[in-house]
């Protein structure tokens, strides 16, 4: 999902960031917080 509010409600065990169909980073809720703060640009390089 792209919605932080949904992640807050669900409390997932794992978060994966996908760019062009590839997982570029995995982790826990800290990954979602990092993504919310910095956006996707940091992962497109």
Phi and psi restraints in degrees (value plus and minus 20) as a CYANA .aco file:
   2 UNK   PHI    -123.4   -83.4
   2 UNK   PSI      -9.6    30.4
   3 UNK   PHI    -131.4   -91.4
   3 UNK   PSI      89.1   129.1
   4 UNK   PHI     -77.6   -37.6
   4 UNK   PSI     -56.8   -16.8
   5 UNK   PHI     -79.2   -39.2
   5 UNK   PSI     -60.3   -20.3
   6 UNK   PHI     -85.2   -45.2
   6 UNK   PSI     -60.8   -20.8
   7 UNK   PHI     -83.4   -43.4
   7 UNK   PSI     -56.7   -16.7
   8 UNK   PHI     -83.6   -43.6
   8 UNK   PSI     -57.3   -17.3
   9 UNK   PHI     -94.7   -54.7
   9 UNK   PSI     -60.0   -20.0
  10 UNK   PHI    -103.2   -63.2
  10 UNK   PSI     -50.5   -10.5
  11 UNK   PHI      30.8    70.8
  11 UNK   PSI      46.6    86.6
  12 UNK   PHI     -87.7   -47.7
  12 UNK   PSI     134.2   174.2
  13 UNK   PHI     -98.2   -58.2
  13 UNK   PSI     -52.9   -12.9
  14 UNK   PHI    -152.1  -112.1
  14 UNK   PSI     125.2   165.2
  15 UNK   PHI    -147.0  -107.0
  15 UNK   PSI     112.2   152.2
  16 UNK   PHI    -143.2  -103.2
  16 UNK   PSI     115.7   155.7
  17 UNK   PHI    -122.2   -82.2
  17 UNK   PSI     104.4   144.4
  18 UNK   PHI    -133.4   -93.4
  18 UNK   PSI     113.9   153.9
  19 UNK   PHI    -148.4  -108.4
  19 UNK   PSI     104.4   144.4
  20 UNK   PHI      32.2    72.2
  20 UNK   PSI      20.2    60.2
  21 UNK   PHI      60.6   100.6
  21 UNK   PSI     -16.2    23.8
  22 UNK   PHI    -134.2   -94.2
  22 UNK   PSI     120.6   160.6
  23 UNK   PHI     -98.6   -58.6
  23 UNK   PSI      98.7   138.7
  24 UNK   PHI    -123.7   -83.7
  24 UNK   PSI     -35.1     4.9
  25 UNK   PHI    -180.3  -140.3
  25 UNK   PSI     122.1   162.1
  26 UNK   PHI    -153.1  -113.1
  26 UNK   PSI     133.4   173.4
  27 UNK   PHI     152.0   192.0
  27 UNK   PSI    -174.8  -134.8
  28 UNK   PHI    -121.4   -81.4
  28 UNK   PSI    -174.5  -134.5
  29 UNK   PHI     -82.2   -42.2
  29 UNK   PSI     -41.1    -1.1
  30 UNK   PHI     -83.6   -43.6
  30 UNK   PSI     -50.4   -10.4
  31 UNK   PHI     -87.0   -47.0
  31 UNK   PSI     -61.2   -21.2
  32 UNK   PHI     -83.9   -43.9
  32 UNK   PSI     -60.8   -20.8
  33 UNK   PHI     -85.7   -45.7
  33 UNK   PSI     -61.1   -21.1
  34 UNK   PHI     -82.8   -42.8
  34 UNK   PSI     -62.8   -22.8
  35 UNK   PHI     -85.0   -45.0
  35 UNK   PSI     -62.0   -22.0
  36 UNK   PHI     -81.3   -41.3
  36 UNK   PSI     -59.4   -19.4
  37 UNK   PHI     -94.9   -54.9
  37 UNK   PSI     -64.4   -24.4
  38 UNK   PHI    -124.6   -84.6
  38 UNK   PSI     -36.7     3.3
  39 UNK   PHI      58.9    98.9
  39 UNK   PSI    -198.3  -158.3
  40 UNK   PHI    -101.0   -61.0
  40 UNK   PSI     -39.2     0.8
  41 UNK   PHI     -75.8   -35.8
  41 UNK   PSI     -55.9   -15.9
  42 UNK   PHI     -83.6   -43.6
  42 UNK   PSI     -41.7    -1.7
  43 UNK   PHI    -120.4   -80.4
  43 UNK   PSI     -26.1    13.9
  44 UNK   PHI    -104.6   -64.6
  44 UNK   PSI     -32.3     7.7
